[in-house]
Amino acid sequence: MRLNFPIFLLSISLSFQLQSQTLPSGFNISTYIEGVNLPTQMVEAPDGRIFIAEKDGGIRIVENGLLLQEPFYTVETETPGERGITGLLLHPEFEINGYVYIYYTIPDSNRNQLLRVQSAGNTAIPGSEEVIFDFDPMWAAWHNGGGMVFDNAGDLILGVGDGTGGIHASQLLTTLGKIIRIHDDGSIPLDNPFIDITEEHLKAIYALGIRNPYSMAIQRSTGRIFFNDVGSETWEEVNEVIVGGHYGWNAIEGPIQPDDEAPEDYQEPIFAYDHSQGCAVVGASFYEPEEPIFPEVYQGMYFFMEHCLGSIFYLDPNTYESTLFVEGLQFPNSLLTLKDGSMLISEIYNNRILRLEYSGNGAPYIVDQPNDVLAVVGEEASFFVAAQGEGSLTYQWFKDGEFIQNASSAALQIENVNLDDTGNQYYCEITNSNGTIESDLCELTVLDGTRPSISIIEPSLGATYSAGDTLWFSAEVMDEEDGMIPNSDWEWNIFFHHNVHKHPALVDLTGVSSGYYVIPDQGEVATDVWFNVGLTAHDSQGLISTQEVEVHPNYVNFEVHSNPKGLSFKLDGSERFAGQNILSVDNMRRSLSADLFKISDDKLWRFNSWGVDGPDSTLLTFHANDTLINMQYDYLHEYYKGDESEDVLVQYFLGIDDEREYHSEEYVSTIDDNWSLLNPVSSWAFPSDYFSILYSGSILAPYTGLYEIEIYHDSEVQMTLEDSLIIDDFIPGDDIETAIAEVYLVGGLRYNFVLDYRHDESFSRLKLAWSFSEIESQTIPSSQLFLPFDVVVGNYLEEISIYPNPTDGMVQLDFGLAFGSWLRDNGIMQIINSQGAIVEEIANGENLSGFSVQGMPPGVYYVRFLSNGYTRTEPLVVIK
């Protein structure tokens, strides 16, 4: 078993740093997107957005060629080995229901899960998460699988790795090492092949004997599904999904050998290569785009990649012959054919996506051939050709081989056609400075008749809808020659339009004169939407007519207010601020989410309710109407939030003992790192084992009270806070654990800390977190972390200020740089009245953020500070 796979990848990656790609003539590769973190899978939405899975839990979106800063969704996962997100898929009706499927590793549970979330624009709807399927525990952090597609029947096909438990791949006792088939909601089809001999979730098994099916693709034109099975010691395989098939693992790897005993229903790989030609087969895509731009030889081919050698191949799905296509990539791992005919390639360790396009040798090439046209006497006939090539293109149309005057564009219009035009053949010649190409011949047929006349009865012109309504449709179709056209010659289509995009709602419905479509009350929440109801009919001569009616939404306005005013919240996953008027499609399901805690005006607030009937949850789902929603928060206490003006100092060392050697340093905003098997320094001279890191900084306490300081780590750690050792976990070990210390901190004050991390072998992980009062465990945010501050020597009491003065309420204390010295010397503060009596004495560590004068008679008082032999007295005027 190749348990050292990521180390192997790193050890050979340098050999590719200076290589350039080798491409077939006419192809080019460019950088599409950078800045994605370990991209594992990519999918394209119907509107052209690209969803990218990051191994460490993020789902990112590329829109109009730009990587959006805010993730679409983030799932908590873990990334040692091959764990993390390894599967990503959109529902076939994504434009209607917004479903996104994520296959990922659950933290600290050693198993994978299939999760479904719902989209609302470029973010997921909070609270929309649904667990679709749970998989059995793995043996280790490898062989997760994750390739998945929806088949042409709408069922989800997913490849599950053996989790390094190869012996289980051929057994029906676990989901490991299997292809599973489920419905889109996670339920199990009743015609699965092993449903009568398995129990519960195992009924989802569709095929078995598989090692690590990381990549999968479907050929939509045929419904065939291919998957790549990453091999062990000898072979890499490309297989076709066959219901009930057994692929031989772990008894057989690669092509069956004479001494191998084939299991029942054994399926031989359709293609395999041994490890003299690479180490891991990844990436899967059939080239069947909506707008093919690759030359014809590539149409319908199955493309896959060799991860370690950085190559792309294409496989003929009929002959199973493989051809080298691209060389010189740097550890590619996923492949996506876009609707526009280009391809995207992810290079996981370069954190980037490449784009592969075809521009030819500069000479023109045809993207869309012109089609035959059937027209009626007196109509205009139109032919169109789409071509690409270097520089400007010129077009010239020909009829029956003869040059046509003034026919020099991509479209040819022939006005007022007559019967004599029947049988005329046309083609277009496209030219640039590099060459000329001719289109296919297309023929014009002209009939002396009339097209069908369509009268749509429902919906009527000007009809509107609310989300959840039933949209009824009906029509009559007459023809002068044929009379009433039977509905067997009708075709209904309903499209949902959003801005400039349209998505199928109900398509290719024939044989009915009337019907209905239930408009979803969830999904796309934009307001520039409508439905288009269209009917196409043809008569006995083949003449076609189409009639369409647009149905636009009813609108409502709702508002969200907050107490305190102006708080932020999320509407369908996007941030909004209270007090805004929000336009919505009537009755559309909307989702509000509030943070449990909010900081406003240096105060901490806790969520109470939405001011409506129902559970007091931070999530509220409702159907939009003209209403006012009040987001209510309760005041808890003062909260001191810092800024992000400073970062923590980080120093890197070679070695883990006291003789360690200084290497370099930098500044970080938070301490939350997962280097896995890599090293923390962007230098190949720095090792991935036996290194140390020293963090030096200060923590600003947001409130006064008891805190739990938490260090999530492997290896060895120590932490001091104001020179006190609070965590001492210098015990060698590779297991990830959490060290916890309870400390009492005063709100508004900063505390110096030093965190010493020493890593020996295996995975490296370090996170500095805290929990306190109502706040659950979280990484200490950058707003509360600063550089260390120096204590003041001498009479540091001069640093202390009190305000406001005069006062009738709270008195605030600002120790400035004196705080560290004050704590060290156990300073005392006294409040003395005009008669010299001590009214109150406050020792070190008590109420250092301030004190109240309520209940004290008005008059002049004195605040005396005593520390380390120094005294300072300040007058304080109490008023009413």
N, C-alpha and C positions, 0 to 999 in steps of 0.2 A: 504493500500500500504506500502511496506517495504522500505520507503525512507531512513531509517537509516541502510541500509544493510552493507556498509563497516565498520561502527562503530561496528555493531554486530559481524562482522568477527574478528575485532581486540580484542573484549572483550572476545572471547572464544579461541583465538589462543594459549594462554598459556597452555591450557589443553593438547595440542598435542605436546609440545616441547620435551617431554621425551619419547613419544611412539615410538615403532618400528613397522614396517609393519607386518601384518599377511598375509601370502601368501599360496596358495595351494602347496602341496608337489612338489618339483622339480623346482619351480620358484625362481628367485632372482631379487632383485632391486638394482641398483647401480646409483650413480650420473653420469650423462652423461655430462652436461654442467652447469657451474655456471657463474654468472656475467651478465645475461640478466636482463633487467629492466622491471619488471611486464610483463612477457610473457603471451600473450593472445591467440595466434593461431600459429599452426605449419603446414607446408606442406613439402613434399619431392619432390625434382626435379628428373627427370629421371636418372641423373648421380649420385644420392645418396646424394647430398647436402641438408641440411635442412634449410629452410627459417623460421625464427621466427619473429612474430610481437610483438613489445613492445608497451604497452599501450600508452606511451607518444610520439609515432610517428616514432620510428626506426624500420627498417626491417633489421634483422641481419642474417648472414649466418654461418652455421657450416659446415666446409669442412674437411673431413678426421678426424673427431672427435675433431676439434679445432674450437673455436669461433673466427671468424675473427674480428680484431679490428675495421676496417672501416665499417660502416653500408652499406648495399646494397643500401638503400634509406632512406631518412628521410622526412616525411611529417609534416607540421605544423598542430598541432591539439591542443586540450585542454582535460584535464583529470579529471575534477570534476565528482564525481559520477561514472557512468559506461561509460563515454565518453572516446574518444581516438580511437585507432585502435581496432576494435573487429572482423574484418573479413579479411582473407588472402587466396588467391587462385592462382594457376598457371593454365595457359591455357593448354588444352589437348595436343596441339602441341607446348608446351613450348620450346622443343629442336629446333624447327624451327623458331618460331616467338619471343620467349623470353618474352611473355606477363605475367605480374604479376598484379593481381587485389587486391586493398586495399579498404576496407570499413572502413571509419573513420568519426570523427566529425569535421566539419569545425569550426575553432575558431570564437567565438563571433557571431555565426549565429543560434545556437540552432537547427542544422539539420545535417544530415549525407550525405555523398557523396560516390559514387563508382568511384575510380580512377584507371586508367590503366597506368603502366609504362613498358618500354621495357628494358630487360636485355642485358648487354654486359659483359659477364663473371660474376664477383662478385660485379659489381656495375650497377646501372641503367644508361641508356643513358640520359645525361642532355637534357632537352627540349622534352623528349619523353612522358611527362605526357599528358593523355587524360582523360577528365571527361566523364565517361561512362553513369552515371545516377545520377540525383539529387533527393533527397527524401524530403518529406514535413517536415515543422518545427515540432519539438517535443514540448511537454508541459514542460518537465523538463529534468534533466540530467540522467535519468534512462530508462531502458528497450530499449536499442538500438538494440538488436538482433545482427546479424552479421554472423550466420551460412550460409555457401554457398558451393555449389558444381556445377560442370558441369554434366548434365545428359548424358545418353548414346547417345543422339542425338546431343550433342555439345552445348546445350543451358545452360545458367547460371540460376540456381535456388538460390534465396537468401531470407533469413528470416529477416523481418524488425520488430522491436519491436514497441509497441504502444506508446512509449515515455511518459508513465504514463497517456496518454489520452485514457483510456480503452474503453470509449464509442464509439470511432472512429474505433475500431478494426473490428466491424461488418458492417461498412458502406463503400460503394464504393466511398467515397468522398475524400479519402486520402490514401497514401501508408502506413500509420502507421498501425501496427498490421496485416501485410499481408505476404504472400509468393509471391514473384514476379518472373516472368520468362522473360528473355530477351536473345537476341542473344549476341554473344561475343563482338560485337561492340556497344552494348547498344540499338540497334533497337529492336522493339517489334514484336514477332511472330504474324502472322495474325490469328492463330488458338487459341490464348489465350481465356479462357472461357468467359470473360466479355468484350470482345473487342467491341461488338455492343452496349453496354449500358453505356460505360464510355468514357471519353474524354482524349485526349493527353496522358500524362505519366501514367494515371491511367489504361490505356489499358494493362499495364504490370502486373496487378494483376492476380495471378494464384490461390490463395486460401486466405481465410480471417478468422477472429475470433481468432487471435493469440495474446499472451501477450508479450513474450520475447524469441524468437527462437535463442538462443545464439549459439547452436551447431547443426550440420547437417552432415550426412554421406550418401553415396550411396553404395549399394551393386552392384558392377559392373556385377556380373554374372547374375543378374535378372533385374537390372535397378531400383529397389525399393529404395526410398529415405526416411530416417527417420530423424526427428528432435526432439530436446528436447525443451519443452516450460517451462521456469522457472515460477513457480506459484506465487500466491499472498499469501493469508492467510492460505490455507488449503492443496492444492495438487500440486504435480509435475508430469508432463506428458511427455510420449514418444509418438509421433504421426508419422503416415506415410503420406507423401505428396500425396494428391489425387487432381487431377485437378478439380477446382471449389469447393473444399471442404470448409465447414464452421466448425470451431473447437470450436465455442460456446462462446469464451470470448467476452465481459465481463459478459455475463449472466450466463454462465456455467463454472465451474472450476472443473477439474477432471472428474470422471465418472458421467454421467448424473443421477440425482436423480428423484424420483417419481414426485416431484412437479415442476421440470424443464420443460420448453417448448422448445423442440428441434427446431432449425431453419431449413430452407430448406437446404438439402445436408449436414446435420450435420454429423460430423465424430467423433466417440468416440475414446478416447485415446487407443492405443494398449496396453499401460501399464501406471499405475499411482501409486504413493505412497503418503501417507499423511505426515504431518509435524511432526508426532511422530517418523518418520524414517529419517528426514533430513530437509533441507531448500531450496536447489537449485540443479536442475539436470543440469549437464554440461558434456562436452566431448562426442564425438560421433565418433565411428569407427567400421566398419565391419571388421572382421578378415578374409581377403582374400589376404594374401601376395603372392608375386611371389614364395617365398621359405618358406612355413609354417614350423615352428618349434614347435608350441604348439601342445599338443596331439589332436587327432582327434575330441574329444568332443567339442573343441572350434572352429572348422572350420566353417566359415560362420556365427558365432554368432555376435550379435550387442552389443558392449561394450559401457557403459556410466558410469558416475561418479556422486556421491553425494558430492557436494562441501563442505558443512559444517562438515559432519561427516568423510570426507576423505576416501571414499570407492569407489571401482569399482565393477560394476555388469556386467553380460552378460545376454542378452535376446535372447531367441530362436525366430527368425523371423517368424517361422511357428506356434508355439504353444503359443507364447508370455509369456512363463514362464521365470521368472527372477531368477538368482542365484548370491549370493554374491561371489565375486572373490578375492578382496584385501581389507584390512582394514589398518588404521593407517597412511594414507597420510595426508599432511598438506595443506589443501585448494587447491586441484587439480582443474584445470579449463579447460585443453584441452588435447586431447588424439590423438595419431597418430600411426597407424600401418605402419611399415617400410617394404620395399620390402624384407629385409632379415628375416622377421618373428618376429622381436622383436617389442616392443611398446615403445613409448616415452610418458611421462606424465609431464606436466608442473605444478609446484607449484608456483602460481603467486606471493605470498607474500614472498616466500623464494628466489625468483629470480633465480630459477634453473630448470633444466630439468632432470628427472629421466629416466632410461632405465630399462624396464621389459623384462627379458629373461627366457627361459626355458632350463634347463640343465638336467631335469629328476631327478630320485633318484640316479643318478650315473650310472644306467644300460643303455645300448645302446638303442637308439630309431631311427627310420628310418625317414629321411627327404624326400627322393625321392625313390620311388619304381622302380625296373627295369621294362622295357617295353618289350613286344613281339617284335621279330625281323623277318623281311622278307628278305631273302638273295637269291642270285643266286649261282648256282653250281660253286665252285672254289673261291668264295669270302671269306672274313673274316667276321664273325658275332661277334658283341660286345654287351655285357650287362653291365649295370652300376647301382650301388646302392649307395646312399648317406646316411650316418648315423652320429650321434653324440652321445657323452656319456663321462663320466668321464675318464680321463687318456687315455692310448693308446688303440686302438681298433684292434682286429684281425678279418680277414675275411676268410670264407671258403665257396666255391661254391660246389653245389651238382647238379648232373644230374640224373633225374628220381629217386631221393632219394639216389643215390650213391655218395660217396666222390670222388671229382676230384683232382687228384694229381697236385701240383704246381698251384693251383687256389686260392691264398690267398691274393688277393687285392680287392679293391672296384670295379675294372673292370675285366670282364671275356672276353677274346678274343678266339674265336674258328676259327682256320685257315682252309682254303681249305674245306669248307663245301660241303656235297654231299646230294643226295636225301635221303639217309638212315638216315640223321639227322633230317628230317622232323618229327615234333611231339614231339621231345625231350623237356622235361620240366626242367627248372633250377630254383634254388633259392639260396640265400646266407644266411649264418649264421654269425651273428656279435656278438662278445664276448668281454667283459672286466672283470675286477675283481668283478664287481657288478652284472653280469648277462649275459644272452644271448637272442637274438631275431632273428627270421627268417623273411626274406623278403617274399613278395608275389611270387607265381609261375609265371614264364614267359616262353613263348613257342617259339621255333625256327621253322620257315617254310622255306624250300628250294625249289626253282623252277628251272627247266631246261629251261632257256631262256636268254634273254638279256634285259638290261635296255634301256630305251629310249636314243637316241643320240641327244643332244641339240647343235645347232649351233647358237650362238648369233651373229647377223649381225651388229646391232647397240646397244650400242656404240662399236666401234672397240677397240682392244687392244692398249693401249697407248693414248686413247682419253683424252683430257683435257677440262676444262670448265672455264668460267668466271661467276661471280655472275650475275644472271638475265638471263643467257642463257636458251634455251630450250634443255632439254636432251631427245633425241629421242631414242627409243628402239624398236627392232624387232628381230625375230628369226625364225628358222625352227626346227622342232622336228620330227625325224624319229625313227622307231622301226623295227627291223628285222622281228618280227612276225606280227605286226599290220600295218606296213607301216607308212603313215603319221599320226601323232597323232593330233587329232583336238584340237583347242585352248580352247575348253571347259574343257580339261584336263590339262591346263596350269595354273600356278600361278606366277605372277610377283611380286617381292618385291624389293623396292629400299630403302636402308638404308643410312642415313647420319652418317658418322663416325667422331668422334672427339677424338683424342688420343686413349685411350683404350675403350671408350664408343661408342655405336651406338644408333641411334634414328630412328624410322620409318619415312620415307618420303612418300612413297606410298606402301601400303601393301595389300596383298591378292587380287590382281587384276586378275580376270579370264575372259575367253571368248574373249580375244583379242590377235592377233598375233603381233601387233605393237601399239605404243602409244607414249606419251611424258609426261615429268614432267618439270615444270618451276622451275628452281633453284632459291630460294629466294635471293634477293640482300640485305637482312638485317637479323639480328639475330646473330648467333655465328661468332665472328670476329677473332678467333684463326686461325693459319695457318696450324696446323697439322690436317687437315680435308680432307675428300674425300667422294665420293659417291660409293656405291657398288650396282650394278644392277644385280639382280639374277632372274633366271627363274627355276622353278621346274615343272616337268611334270611326269605323271604316265601313264602306259599302261594298257591294259585290264586285266593283271594279278595282277595289283596293285604294280608293280615294279616302283620305283621312281628314277629319276635322277635330279641333280641340277647343273647348270652352272652359274658362276659369272664373272663379269668384273668390275674392279675398274676404276673409273674416278677421276683423281686428278686435283687440281686447277692450273690455270695460276697465276703467282705471279707478283706483281709490288712493287716498292719502292717509298716512298714519304718522304719528310722531312718537318719539321716545324721549321722555324727560328724565332727569336724574336729581337725586338729593344725596350729596351736594351737586351743584350745577356743573354742567359741562364735562361730565365723565365720559370716557370712551367705552364702547362696547363693540361687539361684532355682530353684524347682520349677514347671515349666510356666509360667515367666514371672513368677511371684509370689515375692516375697522371703520367705525362711524363715531360721531360725537353727539351726545344728547342735545336736544333742542332743534334738530334739523327736521324739516318736512320731507317725508319719503314717499315718492310715487311708486305704485305697485300695480301689477295686474290684479284685478279683483279676485279674491278668494284663493290667491296663490299661497301655497304653504311657504311660510317664512320661518326662519330660525334665528333667534336672538341668543347670544351667550354673553355673560358678564364674568369678570374676574371675581373670585371669591373675596379677594382683598384689593383695595385700591388705596393709593397714596395721593392725597390732594391737600395742598397748602400745609405740607409737613405734618399731616395727620394721617393715621391709618384708619381705614373704614372697612367694615365687613358687610358683605351683601346680605340683604334682608329678604326682599321679595320684588316681584315685578308689579305689585299693586293690582294684580288681577286674581281671580279665583284660580286655584290650582296649587300644586306643590311649590314650596319655596326653593326651587332649584335654580341654579345659575343658568340653566338652559330653558328656553321657552320656545315652543313651536306653536304657531298659530296660523290661521288663514286670514290673509290681509283684508282689512276693511277700514272704513273711516273711523279711526279710534285713537286714543291717547294712552300710551303705556308709560307707567312711572317706575323707574328703576330706583329702588330704595336701598340706601346703605346706612348702617349704624356706626356712629363714631366710637372708636376703641381707645386710642391714646395717641400721643405725639409720635411722630416717626421722622427720623432724620435721614433723609436720602441725600447721598453725596452726588458728585458729578463724575465725569469720566475724564478728568483732566490729567490723571496720573495712572500709570500701570505698575505692576509688580516687577521687580528686578529678578531675572532668572539667570543663574550661572550654571554652565555645563562643565562636568569634570570627567576625565578618563579614570576608571577604576572606582572601587567601592569602599576602600579602606581609608584611613586617615592620611595616607600618603598620596591620595588621588591627585591627578594633574589637571590644572585648569585648562579648559579648551576655548570657551567663548561665552558670550552672554548676550541677552536680549531682554525685551520687556513684553509682558503679556497682560491682557486685560482681565482674564479669569484663569482659574486653575482647573481645567477639565480636559484632560488629554488621554487619548487612547492610541498608542503607537503600535499596538498589536505586536507583530514581529519586526517592525521597522525601527529606525532610530529617530530621536527627537530633533536632530539637527540636520539641516539641508546640506549635508556634506557626506560624501562617500568615505571620507577619512574617519568619520565618527562611527563607532561600533553600534550594533543593535543589542549587545549584551555587555554587562559589566561596565556600567556608567552610573554617574551620580548627577543629581540636579538639586541646586540650592535656591529656594525661593525666599526673597526678603521683601517684606512690605508691611503695611499696616491695615487694620480693619476698622472701619467706621461702624460703630454699633447704632442700629436704627432706633432702638428703644431700650429702656432699662428693664432688665430681667435676666432670667436664667436661659442660657443657650446650650445647645448641643453642637459642638464642633465635630464634624465628621470627615474622615479621610478614607475615601474608597480607593483601595490600592492593592497591588501585588508587591512582592519583595519586601523591603524594609523602609520604615518612615519614622521620623521624629519631628515633633513640633513644639516650639517654645512660644509662649505668649507673655510679653513683658518680662522676659528672662525667666519665666517659670515653665518647667517642662510639663506640658499637659498631655502629650501623647508620646509614648516610648514603645515603638513596635519594631525594634531592630532585631527581628527574628527572621532568619532566611526562610524563604518559601515562595512557591509559584502560584498558590491559590489566591484568588481575588477575595478580599475581605474588607470589612469596614471597621476602622478604629474610631472610637467615640470618646469625647471628653466633655464634661459639664463645666461651664464657666459662667460667672455672673458679670455682665457688662452693663455699663452705664450709657444710656442713649445720648448720642451727640458727641461722644468721645472716641478717640482713635487709640488703637492698641497695636503696638509693634509685634510682628511675628516672624519666625524663621521656620521654614519647612524643609527638611532634609530628606530627600528620596534617593535610595540606593537600589539599583536594579541589577540582578545577576543574570538570569536566563529566562527564556521563553517569553510569554506575552507581557507587555508592559502597559500599565493602566494607572492613572492618578487623577483624583478629583477631590477638591476641597469644597465642602458643603457645610450647611448649618440648618438647624431647625430651632424655632423658638415660638413661644406663646401660641398664636393661632396659625403660624406659618409652618407648613410641612417641609420636609427636607428638600433643599434646593441648592444648586451650585451658588456659592457666594457671588453675587452679581458684581459687574465691573464698577458700578456706582459706589460700592462700599469698599473697594480695594484701592490702596494708594501705596506710594513709596514709603519706606520707613521715615519717621520724623525723629529729630534729635531732641533729647531732654535739655533743659536749660540749667546751666550752672550758676552759682551765685544766688542773688535774691530774685528768684524766678517768680515771686509773688507779684511783682510788678506787671507780669503778663496777664493777670486775671482782671476781668472786667465784669461789672454787674449792670443790668439794665432790665426794664426801664426804671428810671429814677427821676422824679417821684413815681409811686406805683400804688394801685389799690388791689392788685391781684397777684399774679405770678412774677417772681423775680428770676431772670435768666442768668446763668453763669457761663462765661466763656473763659476757659483756662488757657486757650491758645497753645503755645509750645510748652506750657508749664505742666501739662497734665501728667506726663510720664514721671517727672520729678515729684509731683504732688503725691502720686500713688506710691512711689518708692519710699518717700519719707513719712508716709502715714499722716498727712496734713489734717488739721482740724479747723473748722469754721464755726465761729460763734456769732450769735445775734444778740446785741446788748441794747437795753433801753436807755433813756436819758438819765436814769438814776444810777446807771452802772451795773444793773443786774443782768445776768445772762438769761435771756428769754429762751434760747434754743441753742443746742450745740450739735453740730453735724460732723461725724467722724468720716475719715477717708472711706470712699466707696459707697456713701449713702447720699442720695438725692443730689448728685454732683451736677445734674443738668439744671437745677434751680430749686426754688422753694416758694411757698405761698405765704402771703402776709394777711390773708383773710382771717378775721377774728382778732387781729392785733389792733389796739386803739391807735388812732391817728397820732402822728408826732414824729420826732426825729429819733432814729435808731442808728446803731453802728454795726457794720459787718466786719468782724476781725478774722484774719487768716493767720494761722500759726503753723510753721513748718520749719524744721531743721535750724532752729534758732532765729529764724526771721519772723517778723511780724508786720502785717499791713492792715490798716483800719480805714474803712470807707464809710462816710455817712449815707444813710438811706432814709428817705422821707416817705412815710406812709400816709396816704390821703384817703378820704371817703367821698 
